[in-house]
Amino acid sequence: MTWTGYLDLADRSWPVLRRLAGVHTFAYRASNGVIGHHIPGLPPNLLLDHVGAKSGTRRTTPLLYIRDGDDLVIVASKGGYPQHPAWFHNLRANPDTTVQVGSERRPVHARVASAAERARLWPRVADAYSGYRDYQSRTGREIPLVILERRAP
């Protein structure tokens, strides 16, 4: 598929993917993480709460993650789309937030991984979900890794 064809498909897919994410979020919250935290064949999922950088609207996005000690690492891939996902921009504006990991809710501080951290963590996230390698090859931007550090409530 050409890059233009991929973008056309991605543009048509986002409304459906947003609805599926809403269903996933609802089931995850309603089941206290029993449904939606572990999906066969994928790394675990967390629910990221974030506040719109411009709108101030509170949103929740389900995302794959890996653990790095007590930190959680998420990937701002947006499927290899040329722009960063909205949640990434929102975290840059409002980095103190909360996540739900299974049944645990925790306050976190979000920050972009340094170059050294990214070099160490990228192979781990790509091993956890090989699609990230494909996404990186499709985009001219470096896909950021976001580290979610536990903070005091």
N, C-alpha and C positions, 0 to 999 in steps of 0.2 A: 504494500500500500504506500502511496506517495505521502509526503508530509502534509500536503493540502488535503488529501483524502482522509488522512488520520484526523486532522483538525475538524473537518466537516463532520465526521463520525462522532468525535468527542463533543462538539457543539450540540449535536442532536441527542446525545446520550445523557448530558448533564441533568436535564429535568427528571429523567427516570432514575438516575443514580441518587439525586437529592431525595426523591420519594422513598427509595429503598433505604437510604440512610436514616430517614425519619422513622420508618418501621423498625429498623435495627435499634435505634436509640430508644424508642418506646419499649420494645421487648427487653432490652438490657436493663433499663431503669425499673420496669415493672417486676422483673424477676430478680432484682438485686444482683445482676451480673451472672445469674445461672445460665440464661440464654444470651448469647451474643459475645461473651468474653472469649470463648474458644470456639472457633469454626474449623472443622476438619480441613487440613491441608494449608492452613494459614497460621501466621504468628498470632498471638493473642491480640485482642482489641481492647482499647480503653475508650472512655467517653471524655472528650476534651470540652470543657466549658470555656467560652471566650466571649468578649464584649466587642461589638462592632467599633472599629476605629473611628468611623465617621458617624454612624447612626446611634451608637450607644446601646444597640439591641443585644441582649444576651442570647447566645446561640450554643448549641452542643453539636459536636461532630465526632462520629466514631472513627477511630484511626488504629492502624496496626502499630505495635510498639515492640521494642526489646528492652530488657533491663540492662543497666550498666551499674552494678553495685546497687545502691538505693535509688539511683536516678533512673528515669524512664527516657527513652529516646524515640522520637517520632520523626517522620520523613515528610518534608514539604514537597512531594513529588507532583501532585495533581496529574498523575498519569503521563508525565512527560510534556505537559502543555507548556507553552512558552512563558506564561505568567505563573507567579507563585499563587498558591491557594489563598482564598480570603482569610481563612483562619490564621495563616502565617502573618499576614499584615496586621490582623487584630492582636495577635500575641506581641508583635513588635511594639504596638501602641499601648497595650495593657498586659504586661508580662506576668503579673500576679493573678493567679486563677486557681481553679480546682479541676481535678480529674476524678473519674471513677474507674477503678481497676478491680474488676470482679465486684465483690461486695464492699470493697474499701473506697471511701472517698477521702481524698487528701488534698490539702492546699499545696500548690507548687509555684515555683518561679521559673518562667520559660526564658531560655537564652539560646542563641545560635551557637552551635559547636565551633570552636576555634579550628584553624586549619589542621593543627596536630590532632585534635580530638576527632575531626572528620576523617582524617587519614586512618586512624585507629578503628573508628566505628563503622565506616562505610562497608568494609568487607563483612562485618557481622550483620548489618541490616540487609545487605544484598544476599547473604547466605540464608537469612531468615525468610526473605521473600525475593526470589530471583527476578520478579517483574521490575524491581527498582533499577537493575542494570539496563533493561530495555528502555525504561523511561529516561534514564540519563543519556542513553545514546540518541534519543529522539529530540532532545532539547539542547539549545545552545547555552542555557543557563546552568550553573552548578546547582544541583538540587541540595537545598540546605537540610541539615540535620538539626533538630531542636532538642535540647536537653531540658527535661523537666525535673528540677531539683526540689526536693521536699522543703517546705518552709513551715515555720510555726503558724498555728491557726490564728 
